Structure formats: structure tokens, C-alpha cells
């Protein structure tokens, strides 16, 4: 159980940082951001989560706002996984939690 929770938490962290990095490079890079390698990598990593957010919201949110929806969903998943991991670690003991 601990491995599954840690894996979900890690995937959420990677996706959150990819979306955050894409947003920051979008602010700094302006229109030239599309040609940057880092921006393209962040876009590739974040694209499945943005698409999943589009499927989950059922068309209630317009397409330009989907990255924010994905970010909020991932943040909620990360928070849930963190709380669950803390509970598991308290049950099995901090030494075994590693």
C-alpha cells in the first residue's frame, strides 16, 4: 500500500512541476517559448493530465483554462496522497517508512 501511495504522489509531483514549469517558461519566453526544448518537454509531460482534466470536467470549462483545472486536480491528488502516506507511516513506524 505504501508503494502505491508513494507512486501516486510521485506522479502528481512530476506533473505539477511540469505544468508549473510550462507556465513559468510561458511567462518568460513570450511567443518564442514554442521553440524552446524545455518548454516542449514540459508540454509533453503535462499534456496527458490536461487531456484527462478535459475529459473529467465534461465540457464545463473552456479549453484555455484546462491547465488550471489539471493543476488543481493534481494538487488535490498530491494532498490526498501526502495525507495517506503520513497515516501509513505513523501506523507502520517511521523507521520502516523510509
VOLUM-375355 format. One record per residue: residue number from 1; residue in three letters; x, y, z of N, C-alpha, C, CB in turn. Coordinates in nm, 3 decimals, m for minus. Each point is the difference from the previous one (the first is absolute). Glycine has a CB too. Layout:
N
MARKE  resi  resn      n.X      n.Y      n.Z     ca.X     ca.Y     ca.Z      c.X      c.Y      c.Z     cb.X     cb.Y     cb.Z
MARKE   NUM   ALA        X        Y        Z        X        Y        Z        X        Y        Z        X        Y        Z
...
This chain:
98
MARKE  resi  resn      n.X      n.Y      n.Z     ca.X     ca.Y     ca.Z      c.X      c.Y      c.Z     cb.X     cb.Y     cb.Z
MARKE     1   UNK    0.082   m0.120    0.000   m0.082    0.120    0.000    0.086    0.126    0.000   m0.179   m0.126    0.121
MARKE     2   UNK    0.288    0.122   m0.045    0.087    0.116    0.008    0.063    0.029   m0.137    0.047   m0.051    0.242
MARKE     3   UNK   m0.010   m0.054   m0.314    0.060    0.020   m0.133   m0.099    0.063   m0.097    0.149   m0.197    0.041
MARKE     4   UNK   m0.273    0.154   m0.037   m0.102    0.056   m0.089   m0.025    0.148    0.031   m0.106   m0.227   m0.019
MARKE     5   UNK    0.097    0.260    0.145   m0.025    0.140    0.039    0.120    0.086   m0.037   m0.148   m0.076    0.190
MARKE     6   UNK    0.269    0.025   m0.168    0.120    0.075   m0.035    0.010    0.020   m0.151    0.116   m0.093    0.203
MARKE     7   UNK   m0.157   m0.007   m0.280    0.003    0.012   m0.146   m0.099    0.105   m0.049    0.068   m0.240   m0.016
MARKE     8   UNK   m0.188    0.240    0.071   m0.101    0.100   m0.038    0.050    0.139    0.037   m0.185   m0.168    0.033
MARKE     9   UNK    0.244    0.181    0.084    0.053    0.129    0.045    0.112    0.048   m0.093   m0.060   m0.058    0.238
MARKE    10   UNK    0.148   m0.033   m0.278    0.111    0.036   m0.089   m0.049    0.043   m0.138    0.146   m0.161    0.124
MARKE    11   UNK   m0.242    0.089   m0.179   m0.054    0.037   m0.131   m0.067    0.137    0.007   m0.035   m0.243   m0.056
MARKE    12   UNK   m0.038    0.269    0.163   m0.064    0.131    0.017    0.104    0.110    0.011   m0.195   m0.110    0.113
MARKE    13   UNK    0.305    0.083   m0.040    0.105    0.101    0.015    0.067    0.032   m0.134    0.038   m0.080    0.234
MARKE    14   UNK   m0.007   m0.023   m0.311    0.065    0.022   m0.130   m0.093    0.079   m0.091    0.131   m0.214    0.025
MARKE    15   UNK   m0.258    0.177   m0.029   m0.096    0.071   m0.085   m0.020    0.145    0.046   m0.114   m0.218   m0.047
MARKE    16   UNK    0.107    0.238    0.178   m0.015    0.137    0.052    0.119    0.087   m0.037   m0.136   m0.089    0.189
MARKE    17   UNK    0.256    0.034   m0.173    0.118    0.079   m0.036    0.009    0.024   m0.150    0.117   m0.094    0.198
MARKE    18   UNK   m0.162   m0.001   m0.279   m0.001    0.022   m0.145   m0.096    0.111   m0.038    0.059   m0.240   m0.035
MARKE    19   UNK   m0.178    0.240    0.094   m0.097    0.105   m0.030    0.048    0.136    0.051   m0.183   m0.169    0.011
MARKE    20   UNK    0.243    0.169    0.107    0.054    0.125    0.055    0.115    0.052   m0.086   m0.069   m0.073    0.232
MARKE    21   UNK    0.157   m0.017   m0.274    0.112    0.040   m0.086   m0.047    0.051   m0.134    0.141   m0.167    0.114
MARKE    22   UNK   m0.242    0.104   m0.170   m0.055    0.045   m0.127   m0.060    0.139    0.014   m0.046   m0.238   m0.065
MARKE    23   UNK   m0.024    0.262    0.175   m0.060    0.131    0.022    0.107    0.107    0.017   m0.198   m0.111    0.106
MARKE    24   UNK    0.302    0.080   m0.028    0.105    0.099    0.024    0.078    0.031   m0.129    0.019   m0.080    0.237
MARKE    25   UNK    0.013   m0.023   m0.314    0.069    0.025   m0.126   m0.090    0.075   m0.098    0.137   m0.206    0.037
MARKE    26   UNK   m0.267    0.182   m0.029   m0.093    0.074   m0.084    0.000    0.148    0.034   m0.140   m0.204   m0.020
MARKE    27   UNK    0.152    0.235    0.149    0.007    0.140    0.041    0.132    0.065   m0.044   m0.148   m0.052    0.195
MARKE    28   UNK    0.256   m0.021   m0.177    0.132    0.056   m0.029    0.034    0.001   m0.148    0.071   m0.078    0.222
MARKE    29   UNK   m0.117   m0.024   m0.294    0.040   m0.017   m0.140   m0.082    0.076   m0.100    0.078   m0.216    0.066
MARKE    30   UNK   m0.199    0.251   m0.029   m0.087    0.070   m0.095   m0.035   m0.089   m0.118    0.101    0.216    0.069
MARKE    31   UNK   m0.099   m0.158   m0.188   m0.038   m0.076   m0.119    0.109   m0.098   m0.045   m0.142    0.192   m0.068
MARKE    32   UNK    0.264   m0.172    0.114    0.111   m0.089   m0.039    0.003   m0.129    0.082    0.129    0.202   m0.067
MARKE    33   UNK   m0.221   m0.216    0.160    0.002   m0.117    0.089   m0.022   m0.130   m0.076   m0.083    0.145    0.183
MARKE    34   UNK    0.007   m0.142   m0.290   m0.032   m0.122   m0.075    0.124   m0.066   m0.060   m0.222    0.098   m0.050
MARKE    35   UNK    0.327   m0.022    0.030    0.121   m0.054   m0.063    0.101   m0.051    0.102   m0.036    0.157   m0.187
MARKE    36   UNK    0.011   m0.135    0.314    0.094   m0.042    0.104   m0.017   m0.147    0.035   m0.002    0.232    0.090
MARKE    37   UNK    0.114   m0.299   m0.069   m0.001   m0.143    0.031   m0.066   m0.028    0.134    0.207   m0.027   m0.133
MARKE    38   UNK   m0.175    0.106    0.235   m0.057   m0.022    0.133   m0.151    0.017   m0.001    0.214    0.079    0.103
MARKE    39   UNK   m0.262    0.021   m0.173   m0.144    0.023   m0.007   m0.069   m0.117   m0.069    0.039    0.249   m0.006
MARKE    40   UNK    0.022   m0.301   m0.099   m0.059   m0.113   m0.071   m0.004   m0.125    0.088    0.082    0.096   m0.216
MARKE    41   UNK    0.023   m0.117    0.295    0.002   m0.115    0.090   m0.108    0.015    0.107    0.248   m0.030   m0.040
MARKE    42   UNK   m0.259    0.148    0.099   m0.104    0.024    0.099   m0.139   m0.020   m0.060    0.151    0.161    0.118
MARKE    43   UNK   m0.167   m0.119   m0.242   m0.128   m0.014   m0.069   m0.036   m0.147   m0.024    0.038    0.223   m0.108
MARKE    44   UNK    0.063   m0.301    0.070   m0.022   m0.143   m0.024   m0.036   m0.071    0.130    0.160    0.007   m0.193
MARKE    45   UNK   m0.092    0.028    0.302   m0.026   m0.065    0.128   m0.138    0.040    0.054    0.246   m0.003    0.049
MARKE    46   UNK   m0.285    0.127   m0.066   m0.127    0.048    0.055   m0.121   m0.028   m0.086    0.130    0.172    0.109
MARKE    47   UNK   m0.110   m0.203   m0.238   m0.111   m0.016   m0.093   m0.100   m0.110    0.041    0.153    0.080   m0.177
MARKE    48   UNK   m0.109   m0.199    0.222   m0.100   m0.101    0.038   m0.088    0.043    0.118    0.158   m0.171   m0.083
MARKE    49   UNK   m0.103    0.247    0.175   m0.076    0.043    0.116   m0.099    0.111   m0.037    0.193   m0.062    0.147
MARKE    50   UNK   m0.155    0.145   m0.241   m0.093    0.102   m0.050   m0.113   m0.065   m0.077    0.187    0.168   m0.013
MARKE    51   UNK   m0.155   m0.271   m0.066   m0.104   m0.072   m0.073   m0.094   m0.072    0.096    0.157   m0.029   m0.193
MARKE    52   UNK   m0.102   m0.030    0.299   m0.083   m0.066    0.100   m0.091    0.099    0.071    0.179   m0.172    0.031
MARKE    53   UNK   m0.129    0.290   m0.003   m0.083    0.105    0.061   m0.113    0.040   m0.094    0.198    0.083    0.130
MARKE    54   UNK   m0.171   m0.081   m0.259   m0.104    0.031   m0.097   m0.109   m0.105   m0.005    0.169    0.121   m0.132
MARKE    55   UNK   m0.130   m0.247    0.146   m0.098   m0.109    0.002   m0.082    0.003    0.129    0.152   m0.139   m0.145
MARKE    56   UNK   m0.085    0.163    0.257   m0.068   m0.002    0.129   m0.097    0.114    0.021    0.197   m0.112    0.088
MARKE    57   UNK   m0.169    0.227   m0.147   m0.090    0.114    0.027   m0.125   m0.002   m0.087    0.199    0.132    0.065
MARKE    58   UNK   m0.200   m0.213   m0.169   m0.121   m0.017   m0.080   m0.038    0.121   m0.082   m0.074   m0.155    0.169
MARKE    59   UNK    0.168    0.239   m0.206   m0.028    0.116   m0.083   m0.047    0.122    0.075   m0.055   m0.158   m0.175
MARKE    60   UNK    0.062    0.156    0.306   m0.043    0.116    0.080    0.101    0.113   m0.003   m0.126   m0.155    0.147
MARKE    61   UNK    0.252    0.120   m0.170    0.107    0.100    0.002    0.053    0.016   m0.142    0.062   m0.058    0.240
MARKE    62   UNK   m0.037    0.182   m0.280    0.052    0.025   m0.134    0.144   m0.051   m0.011   m0.150    0.201   m0.023
MARKE    63   UNK    0.193   m0.233   m0.097    0.130   m0.060   m0.027    0.118    0.081    0.052   m0.102   m0.101   m0.198
MARKE    64   UNK    0.105    0.234    0.188    0.117    0.072    0.052    0.020   m0.013    0.150   m0.032    0.158   m0.185
MARKE    65   UNK   m0.074   m0.194    0.257    0.009   m0.012    0.146    0.028   m0.142    0.047   m0.156    0.191    0.014
MARKE    66   UNK    0.168   m0.285   m0.104    0.023   m0.139    0.039    0.131   m0.022    0.075   m0.133   m0.065   m0.197
MARKE    67   UNK    0.242    0.135    0.165    0.120   m0.019    0.082   m0.021    0.036    0.147    0.135    0.046   m0.204
MARKE    68   UNK   m0.215    0.055    0.231   m0.029    0.037    0.140   m0.083   m0.109    0.068    0.008    0.243   m0.062
MARKE    69   UNK   m0.103   m0.300   m0.011   m0.081   m0.109    0.055    0.089   m0.120    0.030   m0.203    0.081   m0.128
MARKE    70   UNK    0.292   m0.113    0.034    0.092   m0.112    0.020    0.090    0.026    0.120   m0.004   m0.049   m0.246
MARKE    71   UNK    0.053    0.171    0.259    0.086    0.034    0.113   m0.074   m0.016    0.131    0.127    0.159   m0.146
MARKE    72   UNK   m0.250   m0.113    0.153   m0.079   m0.010    0.123   m0.032   m0.146    0.034   m0.098    0.226   m0.046
MARKE    73   UNK    0.063   m0.306   m0.054   m0.026   m0.142    0.024    0.125   m0.072    0.048   m0.178    0.006   m0.175
MARKE    74   UNK    0.291    0.023    0.113    0.125   m0.063    0.041    0.041    0.045    0.140    0.070   m0.011   m0.240
MARKE    75   UNK   m0.096    0.136    0.272    0.032    0.048    0.135   m0.086   m0.072    0.103    0.066    0.225   m0.093
MARKE    76   UNK   m0.193   m0.248    0.061   m0.087   m0.072    0.092    0.045   m0.146    0.015   m0.191    0.151   m0.064
MARKE    77   UNK    0.230   m0.214   m0.046    0.049   m0.137    0.005    0.129   m0.007    0.082   m0.105   m0.049   m0.224
MARKE    78   UNK    0.193    0.146    0.203    0.126    0.002    0.076   m0.027    0.017    0.149    0.118    0.097   m0.200
MARKE    79   UNK   m0.210   m0.009    0.235   m0.033    0.022    0.141   m0.060   m0.126    0.062   m0.038    0.243   m0.048
MARKE    80   UNK   m0.052   m0.309   m0.024   m0.060   m0.124    0.047    0.107   m0.107    0.020   m0.213    0.058   m0.118
MARKE    81   UNK    0.304   m0.073    0.021    0.106   m0.101    0.010    0.096    0.031    0.114   m0.019   m0.042   m0.246
MARKE    82   UNK    0.047    0.169    0.269    0.088    0.038    0.110   m0.062   m0.033    0.135    0.095    0.183   m0.142
MARKE    83   UNK   m0.222   m0.151    0.158   m0.068   m0.031    0.126   m0.006   m0.151    0.022   m0.136    0.210   m0.022
MARKE    84   UNK    0.107   m0.284   m0.084   m0.006   m0.145    0.011    0.137   m0.060    0.032   m0.191   m0.001   m0.162
MARKE    85   UNK    0.296    0.056    0.103    0.134   m0.050    0.028    0.040    0.027    0.144    0.061    0.037   m0.240
MARKE    86   UNK   m0.096    0.079    0.292    0.030    0.031    0.140   m0.073   m0.096    0.092    0.034    0.242   m0.060
MARKE    87   UNK   m0.159   m0.271    0.030   m0.076   m0.095    0.082    0.063   m0.140   m0.003   m0.208    0.132   m0.045
MARKE    88   UNK    0.249   m0.175   m0.073    0.063   m0.132   m0.012    0.131   m0.002    0.077   m0.107   m0.033   m0.226
MARKE    89   UNK    0.187    0.138    0.213    0.128    0.005    0.069   m0.018    0.002    0.152    0.096    0.120   m0.196
MARKE    90   UNK   m0.199   m0.056    0.244   m0.026    0.001    0.144   m0.045   m0.137    0.050   m0.060    0.242   m0.016
MARKE    91   UNK   m0.010   m0.315   m0.070   m0.046   m0.133    0.040    0.114   m0.103    0.003   m0.224    0.055   m0.098
MARKE    92   UNK    0.309   m0.051   m0.007    0.106   m0.103   m0.007    0.128    0.042    0.074   m0.096   m0.073   m0.220
MARKE    93   UNK    0.106    0.199    0.253    0.118    0.051    0.068    0.089    0.075   m0.097   m0.010   m0.189    0.162
MARKE    94   UNK    0.068    0.294   m0.114    0.081    0.088   m0.086    0.127   m0.068   m0.048   m0.091    0.195    0.122
MARKE    95   UNK    0.145   m0.290   m0.045    0.124   m0.067   m0.040   m0.024   m0.084   m0.126    0.078   m0.004    0.241
MARKE    96   UNK   m0.193   m0.064   m0.247   m0.031   m0.084   m0.116   m0.052    0.080   m0.118   m0.049   m0.185    0.157
MARKE    97   UNK    0.011    0.308   m0.135   m0.062    0.079   m0.106    0.100    0.041   m0.107   m0.166    0.082    0.166
MARKE    98   UNK    0.286   m0.048   m0.127    0.109    0.035   m0.089   m0.040    0.076   m0.115    0.108   m0.191    0.070
